Amino acid sequence: MEIINDYLPLTNDWNDERLQTLKQLYPDWFTSEGSLNIDEVKKAVSPESVNETERYEFRWFGKSQAKRNAFTPSNATLVYDEERSVNSTESENLIIEGENLEVLKLLSGSYREKVKCIYIDPPYNTGKDFVYSDNFTQDKKGYWEDAEILENGVKIDTNTETDGRYHSNWLNMMYSRLLIARQLLKEDGVIFISIDDNEVHHLRKLCDEVFGEENFVSLFPWKKRTAKSDVPFGVSQDYEWIISYAKSEFNAGLTIDRKYYQTEDYPNDRWRLSDLTKQTSAEERPNSAFDLKDPKTNKIYKFNSQRVWSVTKDTFQDYYDRGKIVFPDDYKFLNTNIPSYRVFESEDKQKALKKYGNEDAIKAVSTILPVNIGMSENGNKEMIAFFGNKIFSFPKPTTLVKYLYSIINDKNALVLDFFGGSGTTGQAIMELNKEDGGNRKFIIVQIPEAIDKKSEAYKAGYKKISEITIERNKRVIAKIITEKESQQPDLFARDKKEDASKGLGFKVFKLQKSNFPRVDFAPSPDFNETENLELLKKYIADKESQLVNAFNKEELLTEILLKNNFTLNYKTIPQEQFTKNEILFATDGDKETLICLDVSIAPETVSHFKAHTDTKFICLERALDTTIKYNLKHYLGDKFNAF
């Protein structure tokens, strides 16, 4: 890349040349950002001159601020977009158009520990793609209020390699989002993250910190293409990586169907082979460091000093007598050359019932992905099949994403993808449900990123990436409905169509500025906390009087319930016993409350709660005078909330 100095009559920059020479000789003296680390030089010359702490720590510029960004409360809200939703009453699926950090914050109360699996395909930091800016103070105002942005999408910063904080920028973006994502995972939840060689080493260290090094599950290699010849160093980078971490090492498990054998000696219980060795050395476990002898053939099987048997000299005979040890010559069909451990299907079912609540027989997943998992070319072909041309770059093949969601072994899982892209997660979940009768649900988040006006997508009429996310899933639904209808007899057309669309649909929500003007209030540094509180109350009274006629009740209802930790699939029922106020009973299946958005609360309504103190009640702060607020607080205590 050209710089100003290229056009100036300057002599050679010898300092830069010397630094480059040092970097080639001693790369460990330089930071990941390319700057000379003086402490490393000092340690090479005089090791005792540099004080070091004993604790290992992964550090980068901006890390502390990124953590603060993650846990700064959100002033935004989500607004239901009925026009772009599809079969919204048929499903609890969600597609949310908005900046993902802010959306994750809004979901963190409602969906805390409810997500079974997260899959994300974030920007790879190749120097050509984008990094989301988390400078909220001014950027958010523009994002919410600029008509041009709302119409044509938000432009996201390119993270170039010439930026001195190239890796730090990417890490800051990922760190804050992963911190919140972990809170959303269930205790037995798991996350998959697609990444390439540019940041895989940093991402592994980052995830070690966020999820715990002990919760690392695996690094799956995914073949994205066939080898190319015109490549740097003569090596074709054909693979990307899928990093996987669990929320807890004791609860999460990735599994697929197991292969069992049916033999005459055990006609009533099928069995499979398992490893008879243990990842323990002879020094650590000397009682298991012995040679095994096949009682039938007298053949000797030597032990491995670095990986001894899982049985001991004392327990071997008992295990053998119970049929738990299988030697290679015991069955002709076995393709093995070492003794193995026999596990009966009944044992697997008993363990599965205890761990997962069902008897589905399962086995551990291999890091080697199935050969038919698909490559980038397959993802491109899918988009062309839906849209007629290639309107999205590098979409993951649905077969890959389906496989990842299938190995979590939960047909009722709630899954989350907060780098939604072309919407592959939605297609994967809906197709999986069709194939195995599952009831999985998805939440997809995609920022309304502006599309390049020169691109095929823009020429096809799409201005924002989020529009592609939504449109693809609309077309997936139409395709699945058509397939279902074609498989049924054409007797009752209307009933047939309704049955075919069951469970297929999604609600669309948009990130928006809060309905409450109070979010713009700024405490004065000239006043103490008590004085600022009084100023805020006056601000609310003055500014939110505008809500009397201006607010949208549905939007206000969603914001209040969301910030009271209700999920976005809440339902409301009018309560006819209240004659002086319009009161709704709201529930999301886990939580429930009575809520009133009237601008005043009648005395008769207050009197009702004197005798009914077992239900939560929410109303507007603006609707209360001193007496009514005191009485409601007196009757309901902590179950009363003025918003």
Summary of the structure (lengths in Angstrom):
residues: 643
radius of gyration: 30.2
end to end distance: 54.2
largest distance: 93.1
contacts: 1828
relative contact order: 0.11
helix: 39%
strand: 19%
